[in-house]
Amino acid sequence: MLHLWMEDEFTRNGSYPASVDNNSCPACNLNTDNYNFSATYINGGLPPYTLTATPKTNTVQDDDRCGAISVAASGRTEAKKGGSAINGCW
């Protein structure tokens, strides 16, 4: 849902949103109790952004083997924990 919302915002406003949270995208229903959500923008880059969900410390997701999971606008996915790529999370 978040990925679609990002593209819809770009179509409607000509730019991607400045923040990624439940206030800016109520329909996304992001699990902000256990994750911090962010978007990294690459001005003029392809893909133009990458969305990341990072487990919050001292939550049930903190020990998840996949760590931070990311998806780029291109659809490329990645999982990293402690700076190392983790396979099999997507």
N, CA, C and O of each residue as an XYZ file, in Angstrom:
360
protein
N       0.813     -1.192      0.000
C       0.000      0.000      0.000
C       0.859      1.260      0.000
O       0.551      2.227     -0.697
N       1.929      1.247      0.777
C       2.787      2.424      0.884
C       3.415      2.775     -0.461
O       3.493      3.945     -0.836
N       3.854      1.766     -1.169
C       4.463      1.967     -2.484
C       3.458      2.635     -3.432
O       3.806      3.585     -4.134
N       2.229      2.147     -3.453
C       1.187      2.726     -4.310
C       0.861      4.155     -3.913
O       0.658      5.012     -4.774
N       0.809      4.414     -2.619
C       0.531      5.765     -2.134
C       1.614      6.736     -2.589
O       1.314      7.863     -2.985
N       2.882      6.300     -2.533
C       3.990      7.154     -2.982
C       3.791      7.555     -4.445
O       3.944      8.724     -4.800
N       3.456      6.593     -5.277
C       3.271      6.885     -6.701
C       2.038      7.762     -6.937
O       2.057      8.633     -7.806
N       0.984      7.539     -6.181
C      -0.214      8.370     -6.292
C       0.101      9.815     -5.910
O      -0.344     10.747     -6.581
N       0.860     10.002     -4.844
C       1.260     11.356     -4.429
C       2.081     12.043     -5.520
O       1.906     13.234     -5.775
N       2.964     11.302     -6.154
C       3.764     11.881     -7.228
C       2.879     12.286     -8.398
O       3.063     13.356     -8.978
N       1.923     11.434     -8.743
C       1.010     11.733     -9.850
C       0.172     12.977     -9.554
O      -0.022     13.822    -10.427
N      -0.323     13.084     -8.321
C      -1.185     14.207     -7.958
C      -0.420     15.508     -7.721
O      -0.922     16.585     -8.041
N       0.791     15.419     -7.165
C       1.503     16.624     -6.723
C       2.788     16.923     -7.492
O       3.365     17.999     -7.334
N       3.238     15.990     -8.315
C       4.472     16.204     -9.057
C       5.735     15.970     -8.247
O       6.838     16.244     -8.721
N       5.582     15.462     -7.022
C       6.743     15.143     -6.187
C       6.345     14.060     -5.190
O       5.165     13.847     -4.909
N       7.363     13.384     -4.664
C       7.103     12.360     -3.661
C       6.938     13.025     -2.302
O       7.505     14.094     -2.076
N       6.176     12.420     -1.388
C       5.923     13.031     -0.089
C       7.184     13.172      0.760
O       8.123     12.383      0.652
N       7.176     14.197      1.606
C       8.325     14.478      2.469
C       8.409     13.511      3.643
O       9.498     13.266      4.162
N       7.278     12.958      4.071
C       7.298     12.045      5.210
C       6.511     10.782      4.885
O       5.631     10.770      4.024
N       6.859      9.727      5.601
C       6.209      8.431      5.439
C       5.729      8.012      6.817
O       6.506      7.516      7.634
N       4.430      8.219      7.070
C       3.870      7.854      8.366
C       2.357      7.740      8.243
O       1.791      7.975      7.175
N       1.708      7.380      9.343
C       0.263      7.200      9.319
C      -0.490      8.521      9.214
O      -1.652      8.529      8.806
N       0.139      9.633      9.570
C      -0.521     10.930      9.404
C      -0.614     11.305      7.928
O      -1.638     11.814      7.471
N       0.457     11.050      7.191
C       0.446     11.393      5.776
C      -0.264     10.334      4.930
O      -0.791     10.649      3.863
N      -0.281      9.101      5.391
C      -0.953      8.019      4.667
C      -1.768      7.164      5.639
O      -1.347      6.062      5.990
N      -2.930      7.659      6.077
C      -3.739      6.903      7.042
C      -4.151      5.517      6.541
O      -4.250      4.580      7.333
N      -4.388      5.378      5.250
C      -4.817      4.090      4.702
C      -3.689      3.064      4.697
O      -3.945      1.869      4.548
N      -2.449      3.510      4.858
C      -1.307      2.587      4.852
C      -1.268      1.724      6.105
O      -0.742      0.612      6.075
N      -1.823      2.228      7.213
C      -1.893      1.466      8.461
C      -0.533      0.863      8.830
O      -0.415     -0.342      9.050
N       0.486      1.718      8.892
C       1.845      1.279      9.184
C       1.977      0.854     10.638
O       1.408      1.490     11.525
N       2.719     -0.209     10.886
C       2.949     -0.716     12.238
C       4.051      0.115     12.894
O       5.202     -0.315     12.968
N       3.692      1.302     13.366
C       4.682      2.200     13.965
C       5.025      1.819     15.403
O       5.924      2.418     15.993
N       4.337      0.847     15.974
C       4.706      0.365     17.303
C       6.024     -0.408     17.252
O       6.823     -0.347     18.186
N       6.242     -1.128     16.165
C       7.407     -1.999     16.053
C       8.448     -1.564     15.018
O       9.571     -2.068     15.022
N       8.084     -0.634     14.135
C       8.997     -0.227     13.058
C       9.074      1.289     12.921
O       8.113      2.005     13.201
N      10.231      1.758     12.487
C      10.395      3.123     11.990
C      10.380      3.026     10.468
O      11.084      2.200      9.888
N       9.589      3.859      9.831
C       9.483      3.855      8.380
C      10.171      5.091      7.824
O      10.074      6.182      8.386
N      10.871      4.899      6.706
C      11.551      6.031      6.093
C      11.571      5.872      4.580
O      11.395      4.779      4.040
N      11.787      6.985      3.926
C      11.977      7.000      2.475
C      13.276      7.731      2.198
O      13.504      8.828      2.707
N      14.123      7.118      1.389
C      15.363      7.734      0.958
C      15.176      8.144     -0.486
O      14.852      7.318     -1.339
N      15.380      9.423     -0.759
C      15.160      9.951     -2.104
C      16.479     10.167     -2.823
O      17.468     10.601     -2.233
N      16.469      9.853     -4.112
C      17.627     10.070     -4.967
C      17.174     11.054     -6.038
O      16.506     10.664     -6.996
N      17.529     12.313     -5.886
C      17.087     13.356     -6.806
C      17.548     13.045     -8.229
O      18.743     13.034     -8.523
N      16.583     12.795     -9.095
C      16.883     12.478    -10.481
C      17.387     11.063    -10.698
O      17.745     10.693    -11.816
N      17.416     10.267     -9.630
C      17.942      8.910     -9.734
C      16.887      7.901    -10.129
O      15.688      8.169    -10.063
N      17.344      6.766    -10.532
C      16.469      5.648    -10.838
C      16.943      4.454    -10.029
O      18.080      4.022    -10.220
N      16.164      3.917     -9.168
C      14.816      4.363     -8.814
C      14.857      5.651     -7.996
O      15.867      5.946     -7.356
N      13.767      6.420     -8.013
C      13.769      7.716     -7.323
C      13.715      7.627     -5.796
O      14.062      8.590     -5.112
N      13.287      6.494     -5.261
C      13.227      6.372     -3.801
C      13.322      4.912     -3.376
O      13.090      3.994     -4.162
N      13.671      4.730     -2.108
C      13.653      3.423     -1.463
C      12.919      3.570     -0.136
O      13.219      4.475      0.643
N      11.968      2.693      0.124
C      11.228      2.664      1.386
C      11.864      1.627      2.305
O      12.205      0.525      1.873
N      12.020      1.990      3.574
C      12.641      1.076      4.538
C      11.831      1.001      5.818
O      11.367      2.020      6.329
N      11.663     -0.206      6.333
C      11.058     -0.445      7.647
C      12.158     -1.008      8.537
O      12.691     -2.086      8.273
N      12.494     -0.271      9.594
C      13.553     -0.669     10.514
C      12.940     -1.033     11.862
O      12.221     -0.222     12.446
N      13.213     -2.241     12.370
C      12.647     -2.619     13.672
C      13.091     -1.670     14.778
O      14.257     -1.279     14.847
N      12.149     -1.305     15.639
C      12.474     -0.469     16.791
C      13.139     -1.324     17.873
O      12.820     -2.502     18.038
N      14.055     -0.712     18.593
C      14.742     -1.372     19.690
C      13.752     -1.723     20.797
O      12.815     -0.970     21.064
N      13.962     -2.846     21.423
C      13.143     -3.324     22.546
C      11.685     -3.551     22.172
O      10.784     -3.309     22.976
N      11.456     -4.023     20.938
C      10.112     -4.430     20.517
C      10.182     -5.883     20.072
O      11.265     -6.463     19.989
N       9.050     -6.456     19.791
C       8.982     -7.847     19.355
C       9.762     -8.053     18.054
O      10.259     -9.153     17.813
N       9.882     -7.027     17.210
C      10.589     -7.156     15.935
C      12.094     -6.944     16.056
O      12.830     -7.189     15.100
N      12.549     -6.501     17.191
C      13.963     -6.187     17.393
C      14.869     -7.383     17.117
O      15.990     -7.203     16.641
N      14.408     -8.595     17.403
C      15.208     -9.798     17.193
C      14.913    -10.504     15.871
O      15.424    -11.597     15.625
N      14.094     -9.888     15.023
C      13.765    -10.492     13.735
C      15.038    -10.717     12.931
O      15.881     -9.823     12.859
N      15.195    -11.880     12.329
C      16.427    -12.207     11.620
C      16.659    -11.344     10.389
O      17.796    -11.215      9.938
N      15.606    -10.752      9.838
C      15.747     -9.974      8.609
C      16.185     -8.536      8.854
O      16.698     -7.891      7.940
N      15.998     -8.027     10.043
C      16.406     -6.655     10.335
C      15.609     -5.637      9.548
O      14.385     -5.737      9.462
N      16.290     -4.657      8.973
C      15.633     -3.611      8.193
C      15.329     -4.146      6.797
O      16.205     -4.697      6.130
N      14.090     -3.982      6.366
C      13.705     -4.433      5.030
C      13.394     -3.213      4.173
O      12.793     -2.245      4.639
N      13.813     -3.277      2.913
C      13.652     -2.148      2.004
C      13.095     -2.613      0.675
O      13.324     -3.741      0.240
N      12.354     -1.711      0.038
C      11.885     -1.933     -1.326
C      12.076     -0.627     -2.086
O      11.669      0.438     -1.622
N      12.697     -0.718     -3.251
C      12.913      0.455     -4.094
C      11.712      0.644     -5.007
O      10.924     -0.280     -5.208
N      11.578      1.834     -5.552
C      10.491      2.119     -6.487
C      10.534      1.158     -7.676
O       9.501      0.879     -8.284
N      11.694      0.664     -8.002
C      11.856     -0.283     -9.110
C      11.352     -1.677     -8.761
O      11.188     -2.522     -9.641
N      11.102     -1.918     -7.456
C      10.675     -3.237     -7.004
C      11.804     -4.059     -6.402
O      11.559     -5.139     -5.865
N      13.037     -3.566     -6.482
C      14.179     -4.267     -5.890
C      14.002     -4.321     -4.381
O      13.682     -3.310     -3.757
N      14.207     -5.486     -3.795
C      14.043     -5.655     -2.349
C      15.380     -6.003     -1.711
O      16.292     -6.512     -2.363
N      15.467     -5.712     -0.409
C      16.697     -5.958      0.330
C      16.367     -6.082      1.807
O      15.434     -5.448      2.300
N      17.128     -6.893      2.498
C      17.039     -6.999      3.954
C      18.457     -6.934      4.493
O      19.365     -7.575      3.965
N      18.639     -6.147      5.558
C      19.960     -6.022      6.183
C      19.822     -6.031      7.694
O      18.898     -5.446      8.259
N      20.765     -6.711      8.332
C      20.831     -6.698      9.786
C      22.295     -6.541     10.175
O      23.150     -7.312      9.741
N      22.569     -5.550     10.985
C      23.941     -5.286     11.384
C      24.837     -4.947     10.208
O      26.036     -5.222     10.239
N      24.258     -4.344      9.161
C      25.025     -3.967      7.993
C      25.243     -5.069      6.977
O      25.817     -4.825      5.915
N      24.794     -6.279      7.283
C      24.978     -7.415      6.367
C      23.673     -7.769      5.670
O      22.606     -7.744      6.283
N      23.763     -8.097      4.390
C      22.588     -8.520      3.627
C      22.112     -9.873      4.140
O      22.915    -10.758      4.436
N      20.792    -10.017      4.240
C      20.170    -11.259      4.703
C      19.319    -11.805      3.558
O      18.490    -11.082      3.006
N      19.515    -13.064      3.201
C      18.740    -13.697      2.133
C      17.475    -14.347      2.681
O      17.405    -14.698      3.858
N      16.475    -14.503      1.814
C      15.270    -15.241      2.149
C      14.225    -14.483      2.945
O      13.330    -15.091      3.531
N      14.331    -13.151      2.973
C      13.364    -12.368      3.748
C      12.194    -11.859      2.916
O      11.169    -11.459      3.467
N      12.335    -11.871      1.629
C      11.244    -11.409      0.765
C      10.663    -12.608      0.109
O       9.721    -12.488     -0.674
